[in-house]
Amino acid sequence: MKAIRYHEVGGPEVLRLEEVPDPVPGPGEVRIRVRAAGVNFADTERRRGLYDAQAPLPRILGSEAAGVVESVGPGVDASWLGRRVVALTVRSYAELATAREEALLVLPERVSFEEGAGLLVQGLTAWHLVHTMGRLSAGQSVLIHAAAGGVGLLAIQLAKAAGARVLGTVSTESKARLAREHGADEVLLYSEGDVAERVRALTGGRGVELVLDSVGASTWKSSLESLAPFGHLVSYGNASGQPPPVDVESLFEKSLKVSAYWLHTIHPPELQRQAREALRAELVEGRLRMQVGLVLDLAQAAEAHRQLEGRNTVGKVVLRVP
Ligand SMILES: NC(=O)c1ccc[n+]([C@@H]2O[C@H](COP(=O)([O-])OP(=O)(O)OC[C@H]3O[C@@H](n4cnc5c(N)ncnc54)[C@H](OP(=O)(O)O)[C@@H]3O)[C@@H](O)[C@H]2O)c1
């Protein structure tokens, strides 16, 4: 099969389309003919050697796939054959990928492969940020950084569905428009002045109960300063670099909480099932809109990375597999 691999860490140009052996589904696994592979910001960090740096090379990137089950391994129900699915997996920048049976989610008929490819990594992350970590409830306010990104647009919608008031930050006016279209009540441009000051002005001087921060170094200070007393900052990414170490002493005055979320932490299976089913139901019933911002062919993976790390994308970035 054809797959995108890199042999050394570096710029987008290290991603190459190569011929590699077909993966064989092991016990409890299926093989998916990939139609769309999700691209995630973390893939660009892996390629740059900033994340998962100990993984052996050459390496095929990709952690989610949408496609059709074309073969099943030992012990797997044959009724999966031919079904349209999405799955959390590995090595999905490829024509074929294997996934564990329990990682499969049947793709509703009205949802395209491109839309489905963004459902799991970004969707589950957004769901756990809003519910498992943030415990957001009606009447609370949340500040979401990188609000027009893949996770950001989904987090806006899930936070609105929970009854919260949503404030977002973005880098451009067109991203601000898109975040508003997805339900954000207030969207701030980083360039238009002190974010925390504006957040406090928009919340009657109080601040927000929850901040979801994937940007890290450049937003950290404003995230802490935007919190209301007893507020909670959840860190889940470092797109602009690592934030400074947490100074616990500085949290006392407002009794603040700082935590971190990682999708690869082993989640209680029941919680993960609940999150996946909730996302699927939101999608089927048309309450969750998957914004596919950029679709490129598998062979153009390097360009997809360039656009994503250059802050030129909105919503989901997808590699279509012809
Ligand atoms: N913890 C987890 O388990 C988990 C899971 C999934 C994703 N994540 C993290 O969540 C974040 C969002 O992921 P995503 O795939 O949905 O990406 P994304 O948000 O679509 O893209 C990243 C966005 O970050 C913003 N950004 C701010 N400073 C940046 C900088 N210096 N360089 C590049 N981008 C910068 C940009 O938005 P503006 O131009 O509007 O600033 C950019 O569009 C990433 O940090 C990712 O690592 C974490």
The ligand as an SDF file (V2000), in Angstrom:
LIG
                    3D

 48 52  0  0  0  0  0  0  0  0999 V2000
   -4.3110   16.9180   25.0980 N   0  0  0  0  0  0  0  0  0  0  0  0
   -4.8360   16.2120   24.1220 C   0  0  0  0  0  0  0  0  0  0  0  0
   -5.1590   15.0400   24.2950 O   0  0  0  0  0  0  0  0  0  0  0  0
   -5.0590   16.8450   22.7930 C   0  0  0  0  0  0  0  0  0  0  0  0
   -5.8380   16.2160   21.8080 C   0  0  0  0  0  0  0  0  0  0  0  0
   -6.0530   16.8780   20.5920 C   0  0  0  0  0  0  0  0  0  0  0  0
   -5.4680   18.1160   20.3700 C   0  0  0  0  0  0  0  0  0  0  0  0
   -4.6760   18.6590   21.3350 N   0  0  0  0  0  0  0  0  0  0  0  0
   -4.0700   19.9890   21.1550 C   0  0  0  0  0  0  0  0  0  0  0  0
   -5.1250   20.8700   20.8890 O   0  0  0  0  0  0  0  0  0  0  0  0
   -4.6650   21.9030   20.0390 C   0  0  0  0  0  0  0  0  0  0  0  0
   -5.5920   22.0170   18.8650 C   0  0  0  0  0  0  0  0  0  0  0  0
   -5.4040   20.8970   18.0120 O   0  0  0  0  0  0  0  0  0  0  0  0
   -6.0460   20.8880   16.5560 P   0  0  0  0  0  0  0  0  0  0  0  0
   -5.5520   19.6710   15.8770 O   0  0  0  0  0  0  0  0  0  0  0  0
   -7.5020   21.1300   16.6910 O   0  0  0  0  0  0  0  0  0  0  0  0
   -5.3240   22.1570   15.8870 O   0  0  0  0  0  0  0  0  0  0  0  0
   -5.9530   23.5810   15.5050 P   0  0  0  0  0  0  0  0  0  0  0  0
   -6.5170   24.2070   16.7240 O   0  0  0  0  0  0  0  0  0  0  0  0
   -6.8240   23.4010   14.3330 O   0  0  0  0  0  0  0  0  0  0  0  0
   -4.6520   24.3570   15.0690 O   0  0  0  0  0  0  0  0  0  0  0  0
   -3.8060   24.9600   16.0020 C   0  0  0  0  0  0  0  0  0  0  0  0
   -4.2290   26.4180   16.2420 C   0  0  0  0  0  0  0  0  0  0  0  0
   -3.4860   26.9260   17.3480 O   0  0  0  0  0  0  0  0  0  0  0  0
   -3.3790   28.3250   17.2360 C   0  0  0  0  0  0  0  0  0  0  0  0
   -2.0200   28.7870   17.5270 N   0  0  0  0  0  0  0  0  0  0  0  0
   -1.7130   29.7120   18.4500 C   0  0  0  0  0  0  0  0  0  0  0  0
   -0.4040   29.9200   18.4780 N   0  0  0  0  0  0  0  0  0  0  0  0
    0.1350   29.1290   17.5280 C   0  0  0  0  0  0  0  0  0  0  0  0
    1.4700   28.9500   17.0730 C   0  0  0  0  0  0  0  0  0  0  0  0
    2.5150   29.6020   17.5970 N   0  0  0  0  0  0  0  0  0  0  0  0
    1.6600   28.0720   16.0750 N   0  0  0  0  0  0  0  0  0  0  0  0
    0.6520   27.3990   15.5180 C   0  0  0  0  0  0  0  0  0  0  0  0
   -0.6470   27.5370   15.9450 N   0  0  0  0  0  0  0  0  0  0  0  0
   -0.8950   28.4040   16.9290 C   0  0  0  0  0  0  0  0  0  0  0  0
   -3.7960   28.6950   15.8020 C   0  0  0  0  0  0  0  0  0  0  0  0
   -5.0590   29.3580   15.8720 O   0  0  0  0  0  0  0  0  0  0  0  0
   -5.0830   30.9820   15.8470 P   0  0  0  0  0  0  0  0  0  0  0  0
   -4.4130   31.3440   14.5560 O   0  0  0  0  0  0  0  0  0  0  0  0
   -6.4970   31.3600   15.9100 O   0  0  0  0  0  0  0  0  0  0  0  0
   -4.2840   31.4000   17.0620 O   0  0  0  0  0  0  0  0  0  0  0  0
   -3.8950   27.3670   15.0900 C   0  0  0  0  0  0  0  0  0  0  0  0
   -4.8660   27.3720   14.0840 O   0  0  0  0  0  0  0  0  0  0  0  0
   -3.2120   21.5740   19.6890 C   0  0  0  0  0  0  0  0  0  0  0  0
   -2.3640   22.2950   20.5610 O   0  0  0  0  0  0  0  0  0  0  0  0
   -3.1390   20.0940   19.9620 C   0  0  0  0  0  0  0  0  0  0  0  0
   -1.8400   19.6750   20.2530 O   0  0  0  0  0  0  0  0  0  0  0  0
   -4.4650   18.0550   22.5180 C   0  0  0  0  0  0  0  0  0  0  0  0
  1  2  1  0
  2  3  2  0
  2  4  1  0
  4  5  1  0
  4 48  2  0
  5  6  2  0
  6  7  1  0
  7  8  2  0
  8  9  1  0
  8 48  1  0
  9 10  1  0
  9 46  1  0
 10 11  1  0
 11 12  1  0
 11 44  1  0
 12 13  1  0
 13 14  1  0
 14 15  2  0
 14 16  1  0
 14 17  1  0
 17 18  1  0
 18 19  2  0
 18 20  1  0
 18 21  1  0
 21 22  1  0
 22 23  1  0
 23 24  1  0
 23 42  1  0
 24 25  1  0
 25 26  1  0
 25 36  1  0
 26 27  1  0
 26 35  1  0
 27 28  2  0
 28 29  1  0
 29 30  1  0
 29 35  2  0
 30 31  1  0
 30 32  2  0
 32 33  1  0
 33 34  2  0
 34 35  1  0
 36 37  1  0
 36 42  1  0
 37 38  1  0
 38 39  2  0
 38 40  1  0
 38 41  1  0
 42 43  1  0
 44 45  1  0
 44 46  1  0
 46 47  1  0
M  CHG  2   8   1  16  -1
M  END
$$$$
